[in-house]
Each structure stands twice: as C-alpha cells, then as structure tokens.
Amino acid sequence: MSNSNNKKIDISNGNGKAKKILIIGLGQIGSSNAEYMSSLGLDVDGFDISERSVQRALDSGIIRNKATSFAGYDYYLVCISTHNPDNMFVPYLEGITQIAKKIAKEGKSGALVGIDSTISRGTANIVLDILEHRLHVCHVPHRFFILEKEEHGVNQMRVAGACEECCMKEARHFYGDILKIPLHEVEKIEIAELCKIVENSHRFLEIAFAEELKMMCDNSGLDFKQLRDAINTKWNTKILDAREGIGGHCLPKDSHMFMFTSKEAVGLSIIEAAKEIDKKYRSHLAQQMASKAMSIEPRSVSKQSRA
Ligand SMILES: NC(=O)c1ccc[n+]([C@@H]2O[C@H](COP(=O)([O-])OP(=O)(O)OC[C@H]3O[C@@H](n4cnc5c(N)ncnc54)[C@H](O)[C@@H]3O)[C@@H](O)[C@H]2O)c1
C-alpha cells in the first residue's frame, strides 16, 4: 500500500517530537494498519502476545519497534482477535479488557484508544470506564478484504463512533485528518459496535438461506443451480451459492454477538435458526461425501482385484 504523494504527515505533539502510534494485535487487521500507517511515514510500534506475529511485522518493516511497555504513545490501535482461542465460533472479549487495564496503568492522559477489533454492544464503554476517561475511546470497525487491499483495506469508507464528544474530536483528527480515511460518523458508539456485527449477521443469514435451499433441492430431487439461476434473473434478488459451510473467524462469532444482543431485546433471533441450518448443512455435506466415497470404493476394489 503506498501513499500517493509520499509526503511525511506532520503529527508532532508540540514538543517537536512526532506522535507515536502503538498497534496492539499484529494479525491480518493489525498488520494492514501498520503497513498503511508506515507507508504514510508515521511512527508505528507494535505489540502482540504472539512473538511470531511481532517478528513478522519487524521483518517486513511495517513497525519500527516491539513495544515493551504501553507508556509514551499518543494513539493505541486495538486490533486483537475477539474469538475464543478454543472455539473460534464463540466471542471472547477478555483480551480487550486486559489490554484496557494495561493502557489504564501505563498510557498517558489525553491519548486516543481506537478499537478496530469487532466488539459487542457496550464493550467500548466498559473500556472507557476501565480508563476512567483519562484517555479517549472510539470504535472504527474494520471492513477488510485481503485480496483487494487497495480498494477494501484500511482507508475505505469506515463507520466511526466514540464514547464522548471529546473522544469523537480525537477520532476525527486521527482517522480522518491524519490517516485520510473517509468516515461515516454515528452519534452513539453502540451504533458503530452493532454496525459490524449486523453486517456479518446479514451475510450469515444470506449464506444459511442458500444452504437451506441447497438441502431442500438435494432432498427432493431438484437442481439447486437451476433454481438459483432462475431466481437470480429477478432484478432485486441475489441468492448466494451454498459452499462448504459458514467458516472463518468473523461471521460465526460476530453473528453470535448479534444473536445475544437481539435475544436480550427481542426475545428470539432468526440467527439461531440460521446457525441450526448451517450445522445441518455441514452434516448434509459430510453424508454426501460419505455416500460418494462408498459408491466409489467397490469400483476401486474391483480394479485392484483385476490388477
Ligand atoms: N480479518 C478480517 O477480514 C477482519 C475484518 C473485519 C474485522 N475483523 C476483526 O478484527 C479483529 C482482528 O482480526 P484479525 O483477522 O486481524 O485476527 P488475527 O487472528 O489475524 O490476528 C489477531 C492477533 O491478535 C493477537 N492477540 C490476541 N489476543 C491478544 C492480546 N490479548 N494482546 C495482544 N495481542 C493479542 C493474536 O496473537 C493475533 O496475532 C477481530 O476482532 C476480527 O473480528 C477482521
């Protein structure tokens, strides 16, 4: 990712020193942030619980140093994973609160904590409480597609929410003025928190619906592709393909976060049924594979016996 005019952006802190950024979590999102920010000539350090991730970032030159302490930074970008390490389908926000406690202890007053990780409703305000609002807190959820990093990477249109008006002022300056990211500002941080998980829940539903149709066709002797092609001739309908089940660490855990919030407010959630469909679809695929293998086996045995 390159900065078109390659001009170093002046973000001095008034004492003639450049403001410093710390990226916490150097996976896909953290390293894309680091790559983008260092391409703008900004002073970027990194931190990760995985030594391998830190080393990779140092080796590729996207961070200057590994942070040994959280002291002395002006901007903290939280990009850590938010799924349970033992089950990636389940959200896990302990890491975010642990990071907040470390920033509360070591971070300097007035700095900005930007949460880029996907979080559930209410998390940003918990972080603000841990920091006792000594630092500002905003949430600018990521939208990212690794195969199209220029177009769908760090500096595409992003939704921005902040805990308080002073936090939004800092967020606007950092993400908007310094990083040149087009921002869609929302009044309440909960809207920004929900935005990302609703986007991914919507996608989850669309895929689960395709999976349901595929099973319905398979179980009643109809061709799913023909049905899908026929439906998709309509101007406002787009049925997705049904592939190998809903994977990755984003859609399953983000829809889980949404389901929890929605069930609290509505009492039930359509996502619950979609998750059952996805589970059923996976066993449907496994069964299909097993019967395919069984139908191939006798032929290969007879071939072998001929040899
Ligand atoms: N990858 C995407 O396409 C994408 C898109 C939008 C949002 N997100 C969200 O961004 C966040 C990060 O996603 P990712 O794809 O970069 O994940 P990732 O698994 O590639 O990287 C996460 C990194 O965070 C580190 N980490 C975890 N807990 C930590 C802690 N307590 N302290 C320090 N480091 C810690 C891990 O070691 C890892 O290197 C998640 O919340 C994800 O849902 C990801």
The ligand as an ORCA input file, in Angstrom:
! r2SCAN-3c Opt
* xyz 0 1
  N      -9.589    -10.266      9.050
  C     -10.686     -9.628      8.639
  O     -11.073     -9.706      7.475
  C     -11.464     -8.756      9.603
  C     -12.388     -7.844      9.080
  C     -13.079     -7.007      9.952
  C     -12.884     -7.131     11.327
  N     -12.002     -8.042     11.813
  C     -11.829     -8.120     13.277
  O     -10.544     -7.599     13.633
  C     -10.024     -8.304     14.771
  C      -8.678     -8.913     14.414
  O      -8.867     -9.787     13.325
  P      -7.634    -10.430     12.537
  O      -8.203    -11.032     11.318
  O      -6.528     -9.468     12.423
  O      -7.226    -11.591     13.557
  P      -5.866    -12.414     13.542
  O      -6.178    -13.689     14.238
  O      -5.256    -12.442     12.185
  O      -4.900    -11.545     14.475
  C      -5.179    -11.241     15.785
  C      -3.869    -11.017     16.509
  O      -4.171    -10.575     17.838
  C      -3.236    -11.187     18.726
  N      -3.796    -11.156     20.077
  C      -4.869    -11.855     20.553
  N      -5.093    -11.525     21.833
  C      -4.173    -10.595     22.170
  C      -3.888     -9.860     23.352
  N      -4.641    -10.016     24.463
  N      -2.857     -8.981     23.340
  C      -2.097     -8.816     22.231
  N      -2.316     -9.484     21.061
  C      -3.334    -10.361     21.039
  C      -3.023    -12.573     18.151
  O      -1.822    -13.153     18.620
  C      -3.009    -12.283     16.637
  O      -1.700    -12.020     16.161
  C     -11.102     -9.325     15.150
  O     -11.949     -8.765     16.118
  C     -11.848     -9.537     13.836
  O     -13.165     -9.990     14.047
  C     -11.275     -8.853     10.985
*
